[in-house]
Amino acid sequence: MKRFIICLLGLILLLNMACCAKKEENKADEGRLKTYSELSNGTYSCDEHIYKYRFEISGRMPNAAKNSTFVYLSNLPEISFEQAWKASGLSSSLDDYFSEEDAILVERR
């Protein structure tokens, strides 16, 4: 009976350690929403689309306690912070969202 309890406790400990290790791995990709790559010609590829620009757009949303950063791949020459946060999924108006050909959100911090 003593051996059974020790084995059971050991198994619980191992499972707990495995779960914690998995959570740590996921923290590295916490803000990553899409996988993309930079091509040799300086453009970016994501979801079968090619984009000319990569923007890291930072600022503070209304009533927010801290700054946010949105990383977009884009064929538009510029994206304002207001456009970025609205198009990130926070706007209720479809007019605030980009078409997939124009820009795509790949990371949010």
C-alpha angles and dihedrals in degrees: 000000000000091000091050092054092047091050091047092050090047091052092050090050092050092049091049091051092049092052092049092050090052092052091052091053091054093052090069090062096036096123097031112110102167136021115237139162138211113239125219091256092058097258126116131238125209131155094350092307128111120219129194098208142041115202130190102198117189133182144111122283119220111285092002121142095216142015123277130209124209121192113206133179106213148176089199114095092230142008122197122222090247091054090046098054094041092050091047090081100278099104125086092205118087088209089071094062127090124233112245090248092056103044143339131200110234104167139019126192 
